[in-house]
Amino acid sequence: MKKLFLTLAIAAVAFGSCREKTTETKEVIREVEVETVEPVPDNDREGILERAAKEVDKEVNEEIDKKIDDIGNDD
C-alpha cells in the first residue's frame, strides 16, 4: 500500500512538473500627444529675493532722483 501511494505521488509530481506552460504576449502600441513647453523668460527664473531687491532698488533710485532735483544744479 505504501509503495502504491509513493508511486502515485512520484507520478503526480513528474507529470505535473513536465507540463508545458503557455503564456500569451500582447503588443500594445499607444500614441501619446506631447506638449512642448515654451522656455521661461529670465525674469521668471529669478527668486522672490531678487525681484524684491530690484523693486527696492528702483524705489531708492527714484528717491535719489527727487533729492537731486530738490538740491538743483550748482552752475
Secondary structure, DSSP 4 states (H G I P E B T S, - for coil): -HHHHHHHHHHHHHHHHSSPP----------------PPPPHHHHS-HHHHHHHHHHHHHHHHHHHHHHHH----
